[in-house]
């Protein structure tokens, strides 16, 4: 079974860290579109105009394998 760990931080301070079953759950929780979450998950995020911001959040989504519970 595959799950996703989502970590949101600003300047190294972790604001949110949680494991989710689907990317859709992450999009609902963070109020982002599914496409934005999929881009973060695949490391396709391009920071065009965000380099000027001092406090811009870093969103890291990593795929993790979760062992199936044994019956």
Backbone atoms as SQL, in Angstrom:
CREATE TABLE atoms (id INTEGER PRIMARY KEY, chain TEXT, resi INTEGER, resn TEXT, atom TEXT, x REAL, y REAL, z REAL);
INSERT INTO atoms VALUES
  (1, 'A', 1, 'UNK', 'N', 0.850, -1.176, 0.000),
  (2, 'A', 1, 'UNK', 'CA', 0.000, 0.000, 0.000),
  (3, 'A', 1, 'UNK', 'C', 0.897, 1.241, 0.000),
  (4, 'A', 2, 'UNK', 'N', 0.496, 2.239, -0.762),
  (5, 'A', 2, 'UNK', 'CA', 1.277, 3.458, -0.889),
  (6, 'A', 2, 'UNK', 'C', 0.568, 4.595, -0.164),
  (7, 'A', 3, 'UNK', 'N', 1.337, 5.381, 0.579),
  (8, 'A', 3, 'UNK', 'CA', 0.825, 6.564, 1.271),
  (9, 'A', 3, 'UNK', 'C', 1.742, 7.733, 0.935),
  (10, 'A', 4, 'UNK', 'N', 1.359, 8.908, 1.381),
  (11, 'A', 4, 'UNK', 'CA', 2.135, 10.108, 1.107),
  (12, 'A', 4, 'UNK', 'C', 2.363, 10.881, 2.393),
  (13, 'A', 5, 'UNK', 'N', 3.610, 11.273, 2.616),
  (14, 'A', 5, 'UNK', 'CA', 3.929, 12.113, 3.753),
  (15, 'A', 5, 'UNK', 'C', 4.030, 13.543, 3.251),
  (16, 'A', 6, 'UNK', 'N', 3.320, 14.446, 3.908),
  (17, 'A', 6, 'UNK', 'CA', 3.303, 15.851, 3.505),
  (18, 'A', 6, 'UNK', 'C', 3.894, 16.690, 4.629),
  (19, 'A', 7, 'UNK', 'N', 4.901, 17.503, 4.270),
  (20, 'A', 7, 'UNK', 'CA', 5.523, 18.383, 5.249),
  (21, 'A', 7, 'UNK', 'C', 5.531, 19.803, 4.694),
  (22, 'A', 8, 'UNK', 'N', 5.012, 20.747, 5.475),
  (23, 'A', 8, 'UNK', 'CA', 5.010, 22.151, 5.093),
  (24, 'A', 8, 'UNK', 'C', 5.856, 22.890, 6.114),
  (25, 'A', 9, 'UNK', 'N', 6.846, 23.656, 5.614),
  (26, 'A', 9, 'UNK', 'CA', 7.721, 24.378, 6.526),
  (27, 'A', 9, 'UNK', 'C', 8.060, 25.748, 5.953),
  (28, 'A', 10, 'UNK', 'N', 8.422, 26.656, 6.848),
  (29, 'A', 10, 'UNK', 'CA', 8.904, 27.975, 6.464),
  (30, 'A', 10, 'UNK', 'C', 10.204, 28.213, 7.209),
  (31, 'A', 11, 'UNK', 'N', 11.264, 28.463, 6.449),
  (32, 'A', 11, 'UNK', 'CA', 12.593, 28.700, 7.024),
  (33, 'A', 11, 'UNK', 'C', 13.003, 27.626, 8.029),
  (34, 'A', 12, 'UNK', 'N', 12.697, 26.374, 7.727),
  (35, 'A', 12, 'UNK', 'CA', 13.081, 25.266, 8.579),
  (36, 'A', 12, 'UNK', 'C', 12.132, 24.960, 9.723),
  (37, 'A', 13, 'UNK', 'N', 11.137, 25.806, 9.965),
  (38, 'A', 13, 'UNK', 'CA', 10.143, 25.567, 11.013),
  (39, 'A', 13, 'UNK', 'C', 8.982, 24.777, 10.424),
  (40, 'A', 14, 'UNK', 'N', 8.768, 23.571, 10.926),
  (41, 'A', 14, 'UNK', 'CA', 7.708, 22.708, 10.398),
  (42, 'A', 14, 'UNK', 'C', 6.357, 23.199, 10.911),
  (43, 'A', 15, 'UNK', 'N', 5.473, 23.520, 9.971),
  (44, 'A', 15, 'UNK', 'CA', 4.134, 23.977, 10.313),
  (45, 'A', 15, 'UNK', 'C', 3.115, 22.854, 10.253),
  (46, 'A', 16, 'UNK', 'N', 3.360, 21.876, 9.398),
  (47, 'A', 16, 'UNK', 'CA', 2.412, 20.783, 9.206),
  (48, 'A', 16, 'UNK', 'C', 3.174, 19.556, 8.742),
  (49, 'A', 17, 'UNK', 'N', 2.904, 18.426, 9.362),
  (50, 'A', 17, 'UNK', 'CA', 3.488, 17.163, 8.912),
  (51, 'A', 17, 'UNK', 'C', 2.507, 16.054, 9.231),
  (52, 'A', 18, 'UNK', 'N', 2.085, 15.353, 8.183),
  (53, 'A', 18, 'UNK', 'CA', 1.060, 14.326, 8.358),
  (54, 'A', 18, 'UNK', 'C', 1.151, 13.325, 7.210),
  (55, 'A', 19, 'UNK', 'N', 0.711, 12.097, 7.445),
  (56, 'A', 19, 'UNK', 'CA', 0.674, 11.065, 6.421),
  (57, 'A', 19, 'UNK', 'C', -0.753, 10.916, 5.917),
  (58, 'A', 20, 'UNK', 'N', -0.892, 10.851, 4.609),
  (59, 'A', 20, 'UNK', 'CA', -2.200, 10.753, 3.965),
  (60, 'A', 20, 'UNK', 'C', -2.231, 9.531, 3.055),
  (61, 'A', 21, 'UNK', 'N', -3.420, 9.001, 2.834),
  (62, 'A', 21, 'UNK', 'CA', -3.579, 7.855, 1.952),
  (63, 'A', 21, 'UNK', 'C', -3.555, 8.251, 0.478),
  (64, 'A', 22, 'UNK', 'N', -4.045, 9.455, 0.152),
  (65, 'A', 22, 'UNK', 'CA', -4.116, 9.880, -1.244),
  (66, 'A', 22, 'UNK', 'C', -3.680, 11.333, -1.393),
  (67, 'A', 23, 'UNK', 'N', -3.320, 11.692, -2.616),
  (68, 'A', 23, 'UNK', 'CA', -2.988, 13.082, -2.908),
  (69, 'A', 23, 'UNK', 'C', -4.229, 13.966, -2.817),
  (70, 'A', 24, 'UNK', 'N', -5.383, 13.399, -3.107),
  (71, 'A', 24, 'UNK', 'CA', -6.646, 14.143, -3.021),
  (72, 'A', 24, 'UNK', 'C', -6.887, 14.629, -1.590),
  (73, 'A', 25, 'UNK', 'N', -6.577, 13.796, -0.604),
  (74, 'A', 25, 'UNK', 'CA', -6.729, 14.195, 0.798),
  (75, 'A', 25, 'UNK', 'C', -5.807, 15.368, 1.129),
  (76, 'A', 26, 'UNK', 'N', -4.605, 15.354, 0.590),
  (77, 'A', 26, 'UNK', 'CA', -3.669, 16.454, 0.831),
  (78, 'A', 26, 'UNK', 'C', -4.210, 17.736, 0.223),
  (79, 'A', 27, 'UNK', 'N', -4.747, 17.644, -0.986),
  (80, 'A', 27, 'UNK', 'CA', -5.267, 18.841, -1.644),
  (81, 'A', 27, 'UNK', 'C', -6.416, 19.454, -0.863),
  (82, 'A', 28, 'UNK', 'N', -7.272, 18.628, -0.297),
  (83, 'A', 28, 'UNK', 'CA', -8.385, 19.146, 0.515),
  (84, 'A', 28, 'UNK', 'C', -7.882, 19.775, 1.808),
  (85, 'A', 29, 'UNK', 'N', -6.931, 19.124, 2.453),
  (86, 'A', 29, 'UNK', 'CA', -6.402, 19.608, 3.731),
  (87, 'A', 29, 'UNK', 'C', -5.674, 20.941, 3.579),
  (88, 'A', 30, 'UNK', 'N', -4.872, 21.075, 2.512),
  (89, 'A', 30, 'UNK', 'CA', -4.071, 22.284, 2.324),
  (90, 'A', 30, 'UNK', 'C', -4.772, 23.333, 1.468),
  (91, 'A', 31, 'UNK', 'N', -5.967, 23.006, 0.995),
  (92, 'A', 31, 'UNK', 'CA', -6.735, 23.916, 0.144),
  (93, 'A', 31, 'UNK', 'C', -5.958, 24.284, -1.121),
  (94, 'A', 32, 'UNK', 'N', -5.367, 23.267, -1.741),
  (95, 'A', 32, 'UNK', 'CA', -4.663, 23.407, -3.006),
  (96, 'A', 32, 'UNK', 'C', -5.391, 22.568, -4.050),
  (97, 'A', 33, 'UNK', 'N', -5.151, 22.848, -5.309),
  (98, 'A', 33, 'UNK', 'CA', -5.743, 22.014, -6.345),
  (99, 'A', 33, 'UNK', 'C', -5.009, 20.676, -6.383),
  (100, 'A', 34, 'UNK', 'N', -5.701, 19.682, -6.930),
  (101, 'A', 34, 'UNK', 'CA', -5.077, 18.369, -7.048),
  (102, 'A', 34, 'UNK', 'C', -3.822, 18.456, -7.920),
  (103, 'A', 35, 'UNK', 'N', -3.875, 19.261, -8.978),
  (104, 'A', 35, 'UNK', 'CA', -2.733, 19.391, -9.877),
  (105, 'A', 35, 'UNK', 'C', -1.519, 19.991, -9.171),
  (106, 'A', 36, 'UNK', 'N', -1.741, 20.969, -8.297),
  (107, 'A', 36, 'UNK', 'CA', -0.638, 21.552, -7.529),
  (108, 'A', 36, 'UNK', 'C', 0.008, 20.495, -6.640),
  (109, 'A', 37, 'UNK', 'N', -0.814, 19.703, -5.972),
  (110, 'A', 37, 'UNK', 'CA', -0.305, 18.658, -5.080),
  (111, 'A', 37, 'UNK', 'C', 0.450, 17.604, -5.886),
  (112, 'A', 38, 'UNK', 'N', -0.080, 17.230, -7.045),
  (113, 'A', 38, 'UNK', 'CA', 0.603, 16.250, -7.895),
  (114, 'A', 38, 'UNK', 'C', 1.949, 16.797, -8.353),
  (115, 'A', 39, 'UNK', 'N', 2.012, 18.085, -8.663),
  (116, 'A', 39, 'UNK', 'CA', 3.284, 18.705, -9.061),
  (117, 'A', 39, 'UNK', 'C', 4.293, 18.682, -7.917),
  (118, 'A', 40, 'UNK', 'N', 3.857, 18.987, -6.712),
  (119, 'A', 40, 'UNK', 'CA', 4.758, 18.915, -5.553),
  (120, 'A', 40, 'UNK', 'C', 5.253, 17.486, -5.358),
  (121, 'A', 41, 'UNK', 'N', 4.362, 16.529, -5.520),
  (122, 'A', 41, 'UNK', 'CA', 4.716, 15.131, -5.316),
  (123, 'A', 41, 'UNK', 'C', 5.757, 14.657, -6.327),
  (124, 'A', 42, 'UNK', 'N', 5.665, 15.160, -7.555),
  (125, 'A', 42, 'UNK', 'CA', 6.586, 14.749, -8.609),
  (126, 'A', 42, 'UNK', 'C', 7.769, 15.706, -8.774),
  (127, 'A', 43, 'UNK', 'N', 7.918, 16.644, -7.847),
  (128, 'A', 43, 'UNK', 'CA', 8.995, 17.645, -7.893),
  (129, 'A', 43, 'UNK', 'C', 8.991, 18.451, -9.187),
  (130, 'A', 44, 'UNK', 'N', 7.791, 18.840, -9.636),
  (131, 'A', 44, 'UNK', 'CA', 7.659, 19.641, -10.855),
  (132, 'A', 44, 'UNK', 'C', 7.331, 21.092, -10.551),
  (133, 'A', 45, 'UNK', 'N', 7.592, 21.550, -9.354),
  (134, 'A', 45, 'UNK', 'CA', 7.229, 22.909, -8.965),
  (135, 'A', 45, 'UNK', 'C', 8.313, 23.868, -9.423),
  (136, 'A', 46, 'UNK', 'N', 7.899, 24.891, -10.155),
  (137, 'A', 46, 'UNK', 'CA', 8.834, 25.920, -10.609),
  (138, 'A', 46, 'UNK', 'C', 8.514, 27.196, -9.857),
  (139, 'A', 47, 'UNK', 'N', 9.500, 27.723, -9.203),
  (140, 'A', 47, 'UNK', 'CA', 9.302, 28.968, -8.448),
  (141, 'A', 47, 'UNK', 'C', 9.718, 30.140, -9.320),
  (142, 'A', 48, 'UNK', 'N', 8.762, 30.756, -9.938),
  (143, 'A', 48, 'UNK', 'CA', 9.056, 31.872, -10.828),
  (144, 'A', 48, 'UNK', 'C', 9.205, 33.170, -10.055),
  (145, 'A', 49, 'UNK', 'N', 8.131, 33.613, -9.440),
  (146, 'A', 49, 'UNK', 'CA', 8.126, 34.916, -8.782),
  (147, 'A', 49, 'UNK', 'C', 8.222, 34.810, -7.269),
  (148, 'A', 50, 'UNK', 'N', 8.392, 33.620, -6.742),
  (149, 'A', 50, 'UNK', 'CA', 8.377, 33.443, -5.298),
  (150, 'A', 50, 'UNK', 'C', 9.735, 33.688, -4.660),
  (151, 'A', 51, 'UNK', 'N', 10.768, 33.843, -5.437),
  (152, 'A', 51, 'UNK', 'CA', 12.098, 34.022, -4.865),
  (153, 'A', 51, 'UNK', 'C', 12.238, 35.344, -4.123),
  (154, 'A', 52, 'UNK', 'N', 11.357, 36.291, -4.372),
  (155, 'A', 52, 'UNK', 'CA', 11.424, 37.585, -3.706),
  (156, 'A', 52, 'UNK', 'C', 10.783, 37.577, -2.321),
  (157, 'A', 53, 'UNK', 'N', 10.014, 36.543, -2.007),
  (158, 'A', 53, 'UNK', 'CA', 9.340, 36.472, -0.722),
  (159, 'A', 53, 'UNK', 'C', 10.290, 35.965, 0.357),
  (160, 'A', 54, 'UNK', 'N', 10.220, 36.565, 1.524),
  (161, 'A', 54, 'UNK', 'CA', 11.041, 36.114, 2.647),
  (162, 'A', 54, 'UNK', 'C', 10.439, 34.862, 3.268),
  (163, 'A', 55, 'UNK', 'N', 9.122, 34.846, 3.433),
  (164, 'A', 55, 'UNK', 'CA', 8.440, 33.740, 4.103),
  (165, 'A', 55, 'UNK', 'C', 7.587, 32.961, 3.110),
  (166, 'A', 56, 'UNK', 'N', 8.205, 32.154, 2.306),
  (167, 'A', 56, 'UNK', 'CA', 7.481, 31.326, 1.355),
  (168, 'A', 56, 'UNK', 'C', 7.524, 29.884, 1.857),
  (169, 'A', 57, 'UNK', 'N', 6.373, 29.221, 1.973),
  (170, 'A', 57, 'UNK', 'CA', 6.380, 27.855, 2.514),
  (171, 'A', 57, 'UNK', 'C', 6.989, 26.851, 1.544),
  (172, 'A', 58, 'UNK', 'N', 7.691, 25.901, 2.098),
  (173, 'A', 58, 'UNK', 'CA', 8.202, 24.775, 1.339),
  (174, 'A', 58, 'UNK', 'C', 7.259, 23.610, 1.565),
  (175, 'A', 59, 'UNK', 'N', 6.778, 23.018, 0.501),
  (176, 'A', 59, 'UNK', 'CA', 5.886, 21.860, 0.592),
  (177, 'A', 59, 'UNK', 'C', 6.637, 20.665, 0.028),
  (178, 'A', 60, 'UNK', 'N', 6.786, 19.640, 0.860),
  (179, 'A', 60, 'UNK', 'CA', 7.455, 18.413, 0.443),
  (180, 'A', 60, 'UNK', 'C', 6.465, 17.268, 0.572),
  (181, 'A', 61, 'UNK', 'N', 6.248, 16.562, -0.521),
  (182, 'A', 61, 'UNK', 'CA', 5.366, 15.400, -0.509),
  (183, 'A', 61, 'UNK', 'C', 6.181, 14.218, -0.989),
  (184, 'A', 62, 'UNK', 'N', 6.295, 13.214, -0.131),
  (185, 'A', 62, 'UNK', 'CA', 7.066, 12.030, -0.479),
  (186, 'A', 62, 'UNK', 'C', 6.185, 10.795, -0.405),
  (187, 'A', 63, 'UNK', 'N', 6.427, 9.897, -1.336),
  (188, 'A', 63, 'UNK', 'CA', 5.667, 8.645, -1.374),
  (189, 'A', 63, 'UNK', 'C', 6.333, 7.664, -0.432),
  (190, 'A', 64, 'UNK', 'N', 5.530, 7.020, 0.399),
  (191, 'A', 64, 'UNK', 'CA', 6.059, 6.018, 1.326),
  (192, 'A', 64, 'UNK', 'C', 5.245, 4.743, 1.191),
  (193, 'A', 65, 'UNK', 'N', 5.891, 3.651, 1.455),
  (194, 'A', 65, 'UNK', 'CA', 5.197, 2.363, 1.412),
  (195, 'A', 65, 'UNK', 'C', 4.717, 2.037, 2.817),
  (196, 'A', 66, 'UNK', 'N', 3.464, 1.684, 2.897),
  (197, 'A', 66, 'UNK', 'CA', 2.846, 1.348, 4.178),
  (198, 'A', 66, 'UNK', 'C', 2.515, -0.149, 4.131),
  (199, 'A', 67, 'UNK', 'N', 2.928, -0.853, 5.154),
  (200, 'A', 67, 'UNK', 'CA', 2.673, -2.277, 5.169),
  (201, 'A', 67, 'UNK', 'C', 1.199, -2.550, 5.413),
  (202, 'A', 68, 'UNK', 'N', 0.688, -3.533, 4.709),
  (203, 'A', 68, 'UNK', 'CA', -0.709, -3.917, 4.883),
  (204, 'A', 68, 'UNK', 'C', -0.875, -4.590, 6.234),
  (205, 'A', 69, 'UNK', 'N', -1.949, -4.273, 6.948),
  (206, 'A', 69, 'UNK', 'CA', -2.181, -4.962, 8.219),
  (207, 'A', 69, 'UNK', 'C', -2.479, -6.437, 7.970),
  (208, 'A', 70, 'UNK', 'N', -1.865, -7.271, 8.764),
  (209, 'A', 70, 'UNK', 'CA', -2.086, -8.719, 8.593),
  (210, 'A', 70, 'UNK', 'C', -3.338, -9.119, 9.337),
  (211, 'A', 71, 'UNK', 'N', -4.131, -9.955, 8.657),
  (212, 'A', 71, 'UNK', 'CA', -5.410, -10.403, 9.236),
  (213, 'A', 71, 'UNK', 'C', -5.210, -11.451, 10.288);
